Amino acid sequence: MTERPLLIRYLLLHAYGMGGTIRTVITQANALAEAGHRVELVSVLRRRDQPHFDVDPRVRMSALADLRRPARQARAALAREAAGLPAGPLRRLGRWRAARRAEGPPRHIPRSEAGHRAVSRWIEEAVTGWMAGLQDGVLVTTRPALNLLSARFATGGVLRVGQEHVNLAAHRADLRAAIVRWYPRLDAVAVLTARDAEEYARRIPGLRVERVPNAVHSLRQKPSTCASHIAVAAGRLRPQKGFDLLIPAFGEAVAEFPDWQLRIFGAGDRHRQLRRLIDRHHLYNHVFLMGGTGRLDEEMAKASMFVLSSRHEGLPMVLLEAMSHGLPVVSFDCPTGPADVLTDGRDGVLVPPENVPALAAAMRRLMADETLRAELGDRALATVRAYSPEAVARQWEELFAELLGRAARV
């Protein structure tokens, strides 16, 4: 731990929701609170009474825009009351126009960033107003939309660290242009892989870029026996995760090993298309879309193989979580992420990106050999120890202390 406790604020878009970024940021916050620091977890949006993931009681939680039903009803009642007040037509028209502007799109978030759809003008103004009032400690923003707002509006003396959970090349052109323009104002940008750090350094000379991996939420997991005939995959049902490639690959593998099944955990807008793909390949007795779950750890412990079929990744948390159960991993060697963690043939199997026959062949190899599955799983468990919450928290402490020390000397 540093000589004195630090004040660290994490800003998330949905701290109360589900998702890999949410879980890993909460893991960071909990580990730093455990280390004795003053930690705040601030959610831009709040739609639930309680967070989905466990938050250390020493971590202070708050939200900038409370969108739970009672709060929405209260705002609606206030609007109705204001509309009924005696006023001239021009004043009513002005209030109506102001309300329309408030509910319009944000001004400072690029259109291709997912936060553009989630954040209205009035919510963006709530965020920038809160940022402008910060005068001490460290502000850690956790996605490009929030990093960009921090770079432009958190100018009151707080130290600004932006986190990137997706590699730079995966962003659309409008978002990359905004990143190149505004990220130099941040004190540092933390990325998940060495290759992504090199890309940021190339595109934005002079930017302080640090590679700090995500931590698994716990290493005290129930290990897999690697004896079942169950493969698992997990993630949002979206094109990035490549489940449309995984399903036909598994179909090739299961033709030789018909007693195996694949369970895909997650929700998303491609559920119907993936269901049709399963039917087209006659895999309805072998591939199951399980939906979202809060019990993924238990499901991984039942499995004997984890498959990552993503087209691109940052550092896939679900891969690290699988390894923490001693699961062998078969993965596409997509542009960043898997190869930063796995060594092919040692603690997992890497195959060329989007190569369906190669993915099928790698799965068949593991399906055929329980001993190989167990050996890869044991070595995966040894590898993932470098990603423990305590180990990663020490890296964050060192970075924050160095940046604060440098700012104090300026």
N, C-alpha and C positions, 0 to 999 in steps of 0.2 A: 504494500500500500504506500501511497505517497505520504509526505510528511504531515499534511493536513487534509481533512476531508474536502472534496471538490463538490461544487454545485453543478449537477448535470441534468439538463432538461432534454428529454427525447420527445420529438414531435412526430406523431403518426397520423395518417389520414383516418384510419379506423382502428383505434386501439382496442375496441370492444369486440371486434369481429374475429373471423378465422383467416388463416393464411400463413404461408411460410415466413414472410417478412414480419408480420405481427408477432409470431411466436419467437423469432430470433431476437427481435428488439426487446421484447419482454424478458427473454433470457438474459440479455445484456444488462437491462435495468436491474433485475433481481441480483445478478452476480455483483454488480457494483454497489448496490445497497448492502449486500452481505459483507463487502469489503470495507464498509464504514462510510461511504460517501452519501451525500444528500442527493437523492434522485427523484426527479419528477417525470411522470409519464403523461403527456398532454395529447389528447385526441382531438383532431379537427372536428370530427363528427361523432355523435353518440346516438345509437339507436337501440341499445340494450341497457338493462339495469345493471348487469354484471358482466365483466369481461369473460370471454370464452376461455382464455388461458389463465393459469394461476399467477397472480401478481403478489410479490412479497409485501406484507403489510407495512413495511418501512418505506415503500415506494408510494409517493403521493400521486393520486390520479385526478385529472380534471378534463373538461371538454370545452371547446370554444363554441360549438354549435350543437345544442341538445335537440335532437330530432325525435325523441320519444313521443308517444301519442299525447300525453298530458301537455307537454311543452308546445306541440303543434296546435292543440286545441286552444291553449292560452293565447298564442299569437293570433289565431283566427278570431278569437273573441275580441281581442284588442283592435284588430283591423275592422271588425264590424262596428265596434263602439266608435272608433274614429270616423268611420264613414257616416255615422248617424249624427255627428255633432253639427250644430248649425254653422254653416260656412258658405261662402260664395262659390259659384261653379268653378271659378278659376282655381281656387284653393283646392277643391275636390279633384279637379283635373291634375293639379300639380302632385297631390298625394298619390293619385293613381299612376301617374307616369313614374314617380319615384319608386313605387312598389314594383312596377314592371322592370325598371332598371335593376333593382335589387335582386330579382329572381332571374335575371339574364345571365349569360355566360361570363366566366371570369375574364379579366382583361390581360392578365400577366402569365397565364398558363398555356403553353402551346396546345393546339387542338389535338395532336396525336397522343398526348399524355392522358392516361386514363383519368387522372384527377380533373381534367377539363370537364368531363361529364358528371363527376360527382360533386363538384364545387360550384355554387352559384356566386354571383357578384357579391352579395352581402356576406357570404361565408368567407370569400377571399378577403374582403375588407376587414372582417373580424380577425383573420389570421395575421394580416399585415399590421393591423393596429396593435395586436398583442406583441408581435415581434418588435415593433418600434419602441415598445416600452421596456424591453430587456436591457439591462445595464451591467450585468455581471454573470459569472459562471460560463458554462459551455452549453450551447444549443446544438443538438444533434438532429438534423432533419434526415428523413429516411426514404425519400423518393424524389425523383427529379422535380416535380411540381413544387414541393416544399423547399428543396435545395435552391431553386431559382428565386422563390419569394424571400428566402433567408438572405441570399446574396444581395438582393435589391433593397430590402426593408429592415433587416436586423442590424441597424447601424449605430446602436446606442452604446456599444462597448462590449457586448457579449461576444465570446469566441464562437465562430461559426464553422461547424464541421458537417459536411454533406456526406451521406451514405448512398452508395449505388449498389443495388441488389441485382441489376441486369447489366450485361456487358454493353459498352458504348455502341458497338456496331449494330446491336439489336434495336436501337432507337431509330425512329423515323427522322427524315431530313430536317423538318422544322424544329424538332426537339434537340437534335444534335447541334443545330445552329445556335439555339438559345443557350445550350450548355457551353459551347465555345465562347460565346459572348460574355456570359455572366458568372460562370464558375470561378474565373480568376479572382473575383472579389471574396470568395470564401477563404478561410484560413487553411483549410485542408479538405480534401475529398478522399474518402475511404472506399476502396474497391475490394472485391472478393478474391481476385485471381491475379497472378503475376502478369499474365498476358494482357489483361485489361489495364493494369497499371502502366504497362509499356505503351498501350494505345493512347491513353490519356496524356502521357508525357509527350508523345509524338504530336498529338493534335493540339495540345495546349501547353506550349513550353513555359516553364516557370511556375506552373501550378503545383502545389504541394500535394502529391498523391501517395497514399499509404495503402499497402495491402494488409487488410485485417480480415481474416475469415470469420464467417458466422460460427457460432458455437452450437453444439447439440444441447437440448434443454436438460439432458441428464445422461450419465453413463451407467446409471443403476437400472438397467433395463433387463427384462426377462429375455434370455438368449433363445434363439431358434435352435432346435435340434437338427435342422436341415434334413429331416426324415420324411416330412409330408410331401405330397405331390401338388403343392400350391405355389404358384408364382403371384406376386403382387406388384402393382404399379399404383401411383397416386399423383394427383395434381388436378388442376382445373381442366375441365373438358373443353379445351380450346386448341386451335391448330399448333401452337407453340409446343405443346406436350407430346405431339406426335402419336397419339393413340390410334390414329388412322393408319399409321405404319406398323404399330405394335400388333394390332388385331390380325392382319394377314400373316405377319411373321409367326405369331403364336399358332395360327392355323397350320402353317407348314410344319412346325415342331410337334404339335399335338397329333398330327397324322401318324407319327411314329410312336408317340407316347400318349395313347388315348385316355389314360387314367389321370392325366394332369388337368388342372384348371387354372385360369387366370382371373384374378379379382382386381378390378380397377376401381379405386376409391377417389371420389371427387364429384363435384357438380359443375355445371357450366352449360353454355348455350349450344354445344355440339352433341348433346345427349341423343337427340333423335337421329342425327346422321350416323353416330357410332352404333346405335341400336340397329339401324338398317344394314350397316357394314357387317355386324355380327350375324344377322340373318342371311345376308348374301353369301357368306362363307360357311353357313350351316354350323356355326359355333355356339348355338344357343345352349348347349349342354356343357360348354367348356369355358366360355368367356362371360363374365358377369359384371355389369355396371352397378357398383354397390352404393353409389351416392356418397355424400359427405358423411364423415364420422368423427366423433370426438374420441374414438377408441382405436386410433390407428396403431398405437403401440401394441395393443393386444393382438391386432390382426397381423402385424409383422411378426410377432413371436410365433404365430401359427404357421407361417410360410417357410419355404425353403429356398426362395430366390426372389430378388428384387430386380425389376427391369426398368431402366430409364430410357425412354424413346424420344427425348426432347429434340427439337430442331435447334434450339439455342437455350442457354441457361446463363445465370450468373455463377453462383456456387449453390447447387441444388441442395437445400436443406433436407429434403426428403431422402436423398441419397445418404447423407450423413446419419440421419435417423435410422435408416435401414442397417447401416454398418454398425450402429451402436447395439443392435440386436444380434450381431454376429451373422448377418445375412450376406451371402455372396451376391454380387451385383453384376448384371450384364447391362452395358450402356453403350449408346452411340457416343462416339468421340466428337461431340458437337463443339463449336468453336471455342467456348471457354467453359470451365466448370469441372466435368468429370475427370479429365486428365490431370487437373491440378490436385486431385485427391487420390485417384486410383492409379496403381501401377499394373498394367496389363499382365495377366498371368500370375500376379503375386497375391493381390487382395480383391481382384475382380477381373472382368473381361471387357475390353473395349473393342468396338467394331466401327468401321467407317460410317460417317454420318449418313443417315437416311437410307442405309443399305439394308433392305428388308431380308434378302437371303442370308446375309452375314449375321443379322440379328437372330434369325431362325436357327442357324447353325450353332451359334453360341449357346442358345437356350437348350438345344438338343444335347449339346456336350454336357451341360450341367444336369439335365434331366437323367442322363444315362449313368451318372457317377455320384452317388451319395458321399463317398469319401472325398472327392474333389470339392463338392459343395461345402463340406465341413471344414476342409483345410483353408479354402478361400475365406470362409466366414470367420474363422479364428484370426486370420491375418488382417481382415477388415476391422475386427474389433480392436486389434492392436494399433492400427493406423489411426482410428478415429479418436484415440486418447489425446492426440494433439489438439483436438477441437473441443475439449471440455470447457464448461463455463468459466472455470477458474483460470485456465491457461489463456483464454481469449480476453478475459477481463483484465489480466495483467498487461496485455498489449494496449488495450484502450487507456488504462491508467498512465502508462508511459507516454503515449501520444498526447493525451490531454495535459499532463504535467509539463511536457516539453513546450507545447504551444503556449500555455499560460505563462511559463517562465520567460519565453521569448517576448511575449506581449508586454510583460512587466518591465523588460529591459529597454523597450523602445521609447 
